[in-house]
Amino acid sequence: MRWIRRNLVVIAGLLTLAYMILPNLVVMAFSFNKPKGRFNYSWQEFSLDAWKDPCGVADMCESLSLSLQLAAWATVGAVVLGTMIAFALVRYRFRARGAINSLIFLPMAMPEVVMAASLLTLFLNMGIELGFWTVLIAHIMFCLSFVVTAVKARVMSMDPRLEEAARDLYAGPTQTFLRVTLPIAAPGIAAGALLAFALSFDDFIITNFNAGSTVTFPMFVWGSAQRGTPVQINVIGTAMFVLAVLVVMAGQIITKRRKKTATA
Amino acid sequence: MTTSTLQKEEAAPVEEPVLRKPSTRKRLVPYWLLLPGIIWLLVFFALPLVYQASTSVQTGSLEAGFKVTWHFQTYWNAFHEYWPQFVRSLLYAGTATVLCLLLGYPLAYLIAFKAGRWRNLLLVLVIAPFFTSFLIRTLAWKTILADDSLVVDALNTLHVLDVTSWIGWTEGDRVLATPMAVVCGLTYNFLPFMILPLYTSLERIDGRLHEAAQDLYASPATTFRKVTFPLSMPGVVSGTLLTFIPASGDYVNAELLGSTDTKMVGNVIQSQFLRVLDYPTAAALSFILMAIVLIMVTVYIRRAGTEDLV
């Protein structure tokens, strides 16, 4: 009893972690299921069928590749626009800074349905056909604020004297930017990019409103929840989970090694 | 933390001695940097809100076309008809936020202070679920909360379901298609958004403050109440905002895990816009939701006392 009381935080924390991981484990387990009906919600028997043929479902892998392309372009767009804004906000003093800060903050402080619906009214009123382009526009819009926040945090902690030093050593503006500023800001930009990619890839609500008949991967999953969920969805989910864990771990090993070589 | 503040204090006086007046070209640099992104936000974030405002006061039909008639009655009608869904949204989102805080705090605390060399692994485990599409994970709750599942059996044996049924959150020994399932899904979906800000603000706390509290004979509980928790307030505030705001507009959990009795306002907006095609009502509903959320958030930030967030 005393042991429990002393380790209460650890126990409670681990229970929360279990709550967070449980659905992922269920998704993983059910990727090896052979469901009887159209729905993959109850366990029937073990099978590797879905793993052998992950693209065996009509239109699923097309939607997956569309989502990946969208996320890639949305990331590029949001990172370019967002990094520029972040630099302007941190490095320069000018009028309307307050207004611009709130314009950046507001998209993050608004329920997604509101943004999704208002964007749809714009496109309908303008007579713009819904599809790939409208989704891309929307994704860049809502990723932008997150990129600005991530990059801003990094640029703020940068020492401006490093750039002055570069200029003193006769580096031109372009050289200073490419050799000094960009490398220091890189971790912030990378964090923003990763966030933008994940947000865009996983977005459902805004896409649901503005996609027209275009089917992204989350839209495919949503549709399949009504028609019957193929096991292959679990395969993709599991693969994404495992891949993400591996990438993050690899990244950590690399940074650890770098730190070691830097101190050695 | 201390080193960075020191650096800032040192850096401040050195900042760019003004030798000559910057040329006009140089003064325009920030504006050129801002222009593309700000135009994007103005055209695709601010302008749509204007269009939505105009749509909300229009009347007409899809066939005959809509016209601005300043028909503010739509707001009243929409609110009158759908107020139960508004109440439900705020109730579910509020409950989910409180649960997120109660569940998330111990885990954030564990990672920040007690994890040691496991810290990075635990952080990865908090972020990694993000990478399995959240719709797939939400669907997994259908399996976990199914009528004959282990979890529901356990809750039944522990008589938890008796209590929740008594307050109307479950029905008999069913969990799926009840309010509890929806709140469970919402809590699950937005937990990382609570844990990460909490962790960031806890991690910044200087460990020596805990030692000092102990030296002054504070019990662990007092240390937490008087030192740790107040210092983690920025994390608590941004965590609650990051869970409450998206949860209040969510319609995925109510659709996948709930029933017709658990519809939230997001579900109404979605079906009015995409199925019924009654644009004025849908626009009015989404403006009412926006207003409610903005008012609540402003009041909350004022009360919590961290105005630098906005």
Interface residues (C-beta under 8 A of the other chain):
Chain A: L8 V9 V10 A12 G13 L14 T16 L17 Y19 M20 I21 L22 P23 N24 V26 V27 F30 Y41 S42 L81 G82 M84 I85 F87 A88 L89 R91 Y92 F94 I100 S102 L103 I104 F105 L106 P107 A109 M110 P111 E112 V113 V114 M115 A117 S118 L119 L120 T121 L122 L124 N125 I137 A138 I140 M141 L144 V148 S157 D159 P160 R161 A198 F201 D202 F204 I205 N208 F209 F217 P218 V221 W222 A225 T229 I233 N234 I236 G237 T238 M240 F241 L243 A244 V245 V248 M249 Q252
Chain B: S4 Q7 A11 V14 E15 E16 V29 P30 Y31 L33 L34 P36 G37 I38 W40 L41 L42 F44 F45 A46 L47 P48 L49 Y51 Q52 T55 L103 G104 P106 L107 Y109 L110 I111 K114 N120 L122 V124 L125 V126 I127 A128 P129 F130 F131 T132 S133 F134 L135 I136 R137 T138 L139 A140 W141 K142 T143 I144 A146 Y188 L191 P192 L241 I245 P246 S248 G249 D250 Y251 V252 L256 G266 I269 Q270 F273 L274 Y279 A282 A283 S286 F287 L289 M290 V293 L294 V297 V310
